[in-house]
């Protein structure tokens, strides 16, 4: 377990030091969300209606942008080879890296959400709900991102191919994440969507380390 | 140098399954299958087309447009069957590291994408006169579209790798991940919105269609399935030969370099 937390700490340190770019994701997230009203128009009622969807799409795009560096630098400087030969199984190392990646990319994004919510004219209860669904849903997005990153890590110009593989897989998370926010008459549907979202995230958390580690091993041979 | 210029083991000292799956031996025995398969496919498709146009009733509501079904349904079935073939092949790539499994998975992907695209296109053409729209964000149509995206992503991934043996194993992983996800995507999309009619051929209380529609449908269904089998064989053979050409080219380039130095 000591080695596990050491990997988590190492990745957090690497992301927050000079040369790491953890906060650019947040900037991108806010910008994507803030650029939507320019296309939609400054209609406050419409923005309030579309707000949760805009926030979810922005989060999805930001996390897709961030996934490339999950394994890329480790592959380039050879740390991945060392990790494959460590006593700690590769699956556990992947899980540790996932936790660190979520903490440095998804968590800042969730913390910045109230700012985006003000720009999109969401009220307090809706903002809290969006934050809640993002908290539950983003781990699944990070998990799928990890599989895509592992599959494309050996490709030199793999920048666009991973998002293409990941986007179809993220559709259920997006559906349940936004459905859980639907207010009004279908209150029961939104709570069951929330349960599905949670179930989906848990399932992804269980399977992803194995699939990712397998892809990394297959790519290294 | 042997006739096939391959570095694979000879087929004689292998068991039955290893022997038919040996790439060189596969090229030999599959050669004799191509003609019969072509004949069966052509006969079935021609007979099915005849039945569909001249020997099946027009729908009392939809008129002649209902005949699109005889192309649409087999293609929709094959769009999922191709993925199942890829999943089985991927297990073969990962567990036995078999080169023919890689070849089979690679050959099935463009076929699956094509069948899916045809299913979507015929569905749109069928939807225009009957539902009044080319596209509807209905559960089954949307999940078929997502299926097409998955196929295209996998094809794009095949094209980015230079080392095809490594590509085979890595893509096998993402194919299996997709296999776990496709039912979830289907379920979630259907939960999201549904309009499509429920399944009406395979049901516990028997089919709800009359025999005059079912017969052409089944003939076309088998016709298209044999078409898939035939095309899969042809593109597997082409892929094996392509790999051999590449290996020979590489060996040639190496020899030229040795001569120069």
Interface residues (C-beta under 8 A of the other chain):
Chain A: X147 X148 X151 X152 X154 X155 X157 X158 X161 X164 X165 X167 X168 X169 X171 X172 X175 X176 X179 X196 X200 X207 X211 X214 X215 X218 X219 X221
Chain B: X94 X146 X149 X150 X152 X153 X154 X156 X157 X160 X161 X166 X169 X170 X171 X172 X173 X174 X176 X177 X178 X180 X181 X184 X185 X187 X188 X189 X191 X192
